[in-house]
Structures are given as C-alpha cells and as structure tokens.
Amino acid sequence: MQELKYGELAVTILDSNEELGTRSAQDFAIAARAALASKDEITVILATGNSQLSFVEALYLRTDIDWSRINVLHMDEYIGMDSTHTASFYRWMHERIELRLHPKAFFGIRGDVPVEEEIARYTALIERLKPSICVMGIGENGHVAFNDPPADFTTKELIKIVELDDMACRLQQVNEGHFASLAEMPERALTLTVRALLDPETVLVLTPESRKAKAVKESLEGPLTELCPASILKTAPNAHLYLDKDSSALLSL
C-alpha cells in the first residue's frame, strides 16, 4: 500500500481491487459514524457501475454502519429509461443498496418522467438533505458521474441534462456489458454536477482496473482542465482517491 498526495488530494494505492473495496468501505464507515455523531440522520451519494462492486461487497460485511439513519441518493440516470431496465442505474441502486443494506430511504433519479420536473425534484432533495458523503469513480475519459469533457467546474446547478460522449463515455457502458451496442444506448442522461459531487464533507473516489490507468494518470499528473473532469479532484482537500495496482500502473511513482 502507498499513501500519496496530488495537490490537495489524498491518494491510496492498494494491492488489489478487493483490498480497495475493503479499505474504502472502512473509511466510509468511519465517515458515516463521525457524521451521525452530531446528527439524527445523514444523506450519502453513491455511484453505480463495475468500479463500485468491491466497495459494495465490502459494505455487506460490515456491521458498524447504522443504515436506518442514512438516506441514499445516486448520481445519474439515462433519460427515457424505465427503472426496470437492466441497465438502469435506479435499478442497480435498488437491487444492490436498497434491498441489501436497507437504508432509511432511497431517493432514485427517474429517467422515465418529465425531465424538468425530475431536475426540480432532485435539486430540492439535495438542497434539503445536504449530503455528508459522496462515493464516486472516474470514467475512462476522465468523467465524474456523467460530466464528460469538457466538464463545467463553475456551474451552480446541482443536476443537469447532458449529451453523452459517443466514443468514450457511451462506449464504456457498452464494454462493461450494460448494452449490446452503441445503437441501443441512450444519448442523453441526467447527472449530478461537479459541484454537487464535491460539496459533501467527505468524498471517496474508487477507481480500480487497468482500463482506468490512462484517465488516472491524466487526472493526477496532467493539468487542471475541464477536458479531464477528474483533474478537479486535485483541488479538493475533502476528497480521497483509491487506486489498485492496475489503475495506478501508468503513474510516475
């Protein structure tokens, strides 16, 4: 294990994806207990996707997190997608988080309702619940949630409509097995903004696997730029990035 610092960002490199999941779940539990020490309930934002699986599996094994006092939000959903679709992020969260961990409440983003109404509903939820913890990843093109390059680092919005990047963001979803082809995948989505992701007191960024190595290198060793959305993490003292040996392989250590 290595502990590093890139700008304001703490970085931990673990030997394997499994160890990454165990360590990040431990740190999530510590942050949740600390936040609950002064509040009756807290809200967390959780990501979906393959990069989160080792973390979620580690959460199932922990008995020191009081989920009955934790509300759960998530980050994105495809516009026009029914929540029962196998690629729906709402469904991912329902099956892996709501049904397994039994939080106080799960507030999912709906892709199959009028978009402007959903933006207004979710904005109001975030403003009211004021999330304490955000757990997210970095995409193959450096995106965070569905904030593809060029990302907007200065917006005051909390959730917005985005057009998905064909050759990077959308292709990643196909390669992960969520869609059979690009033709089947929606072109637009709702996503929490960079501001919404970084506002919580604690931000945990889980990024395993070799396919993320190029994005990790550009995020940490390249310039701060909206062309690499995850580069903004270097300015976030409340964030902690977790890598494994594969995702950190291209770093100049």
N, C-alpha and C positions, 0 to 999 in steps of 0.2 A: 504494500500500500504506500502511496505517496500523497503528501499534502502540499499543495502549491497555491500560489496566488497570481492572478492575472488582473491587474488594475485593482478594483475593489472586490473582485470575485474570488471566493474561496473555491478551490478545485480539489477533489479527492479522486485518485485513481485506484481502483480496486483490481484484484487479480482476475475476476470473472464477473459475468452478468449476475450470477446468483449472489455473489458477495455484494455487488452493487445494490441489489434489491434488499438484502438484509440490512445493510448499513443505512440506506435511505429510509427504510421503514422504521428503524431505530430512531433516527433523527426526527422523523415525522412524529413519532410517539412523544419524544421529548418536547417538541414544539407545541403539540396539542395539549399536553399536560400543563405546560407553562401558561398557555393562553387560557385554559379552563380554570386555572388557579384564581383568576380575578374576574371571571365571567360565568354566568349560569350556562351559557351555550356559546359555541363558536361556529363559524362557517369556513369551509375549506373549498378550494377549487381543485379538481382533479382532472388529469389528462386521460385520454384513451390511447389505444394503439399498442403495438408489439413491444415498444420500448418500456412500457409500464408494467409488463406482465410479471417480471421478477419481483418488483416492488409490491404489487397487489398480492402475489402469492405469499410474500413475507408478512403482509398485514394480516392475512388469515391466521397466522400462527401466533400473533401477539394477543395478550390478554390485558394489556396495560393501557388501552385506549377506550375511553368511555364514549362509544358511538351514539349512545342515547342522548348525548348533549351536543352532537355535531351535525350541522346541516351541510349538505354537499351540493355544489354547483359543478358544471363542467364547462368546456371551452368552446365547442364548436359543433355545428351540425350542417349537413347538406340541405340546401333549400329545395323543397319539394319532396323530400324523403320521408316516407312513413316510418314511425318509430318501431315498427315490427320488422323492417328490412334488415337483413343480416349484416349490412354494412353501416347501419345507423349507430351513431355514437351514443344517442339516447339509450338504445337497446344495450350497447356494451356496458354502459354505466348501470342500467337497471339490473342486468344479469350478474355482473361481477362485483358491484358495490352495494346497490340497494338490497338485493336478495341475500347476499352473503354476509355483509357487515351490519346491516340493519341500522343505518343512521337515523337520527331524529327526523330528518326529512331529506328527500332528494328532489331538487328542482332542475329538471332537464330542459334543455333547449329543444323546441319542437320545430322541425323543418316543414311540417305539413299544415301549417296555419298561416294566416296572413302575416307577411314578413314585418311590416311596420309595427303591427300590434305586438309581435314577439319581441322586437327590439325594445319597445317601450316597457313591456312586462319584465324583461330580463335586466334592463337598466335599473328599473325600480327595485328589483330584488337585490342587485349588487349594492346599490346605494343604501338600502335598508339593513342588509345583513353584514356589510363591511367585512369581507373575508379576512381571516387571520393568516391563512397558509395557502400557498399555491404550489402545486406539484405539476411540473410540465416536462417536455422534452425539447429536443432540437431536431428539425427535419433535415432531410438530405440536401436541401438547398438553403439551409440555414434558417428556415422559417421557425417561428414560435407560434403555437396554435396554428391558425391558417393565415397568419400575417406573412405572406410571401414577399420576396424582394420586388420592388423597393417598399419596405415597410414604412409606416408612419410613426415616428417616435414622439411626435408632439401633439397628436390628437387628444381632445378632451372627451371624446366618445368612449364608452365602455364596451359596446358591442356594435358590430357593423357588418354590412354585406361586403363580400369580397369575391372577385373573379379569380379562380384557381389557376395557378401556373401549369400549363399543359405538360411540359417536358420534365418537370421536377416534382412539384407537389402532387399532381394528379397521378403521375407515373409511379410515385412511391406507393400510393394507395393500391394500385394495380399489382405492383411487385410484392406487396405484403399479403396479397390474396383476397382483398376486400371486394374487388371487381374483376371480372374476366377480361375486360379490355377497357381502354380509354372511352370508347363509344358508350359504354354502359354507365360511366361515372358522371355525376352532375358536374356542371361547370361553375356553379356558384355555391357559396356557403355563408353561414353566419359564424362569426368568430369574435371572441373577446379580443380587445385591442391590446397592444403592448402595454399601455398604461394600466389597464385592468389586471394584466398578468403580474406586473411588478409592484402594484400598490400594497399587497399584503405585507405584514411584518416579516414573514418568513417565506422564501421562495426556494424550492428544491427542484433542480433540473436534472432529470435522469436520462442519460444518453449513452447506452451501450451499443455494441456491434460495429463491425468494420465498415459497413456502408455509411456510417455517420462520421468516419475519420476525417474526410476532407472538410466537411462543414465545421467540425470541431476545430481543426487547425485554422481555418479562415476566421472563425469566431474569436479565437483566443490570440492568435499571432498576427492576424491581419488588422487593418484599420477599423476604427469605429465607423460604420457606414450602414445606411438603410438598405444597401444592396446585399448585406449579410445581416438579417434581422437579429440573430442571436449575439452579434457583437455588442449589442446594448447591455448585455449581462455584465460586461467588464466595468460598467459604471454603477452596479447595484451591490452595495455593501450588505444588503439583506438576502442576497442570493448565494446558493451553494450548488456547484455543478459536480455531478457524479459521473465518472467515466469508468470503463473497463479497459483492459489491455488492448483490445481490438479498436475501440473508438479513439484511444489516445495514441495509436501507433505512429501517426504522422507528426506528432508534436516534437519540437526541438528540445528534448529533455537533457 
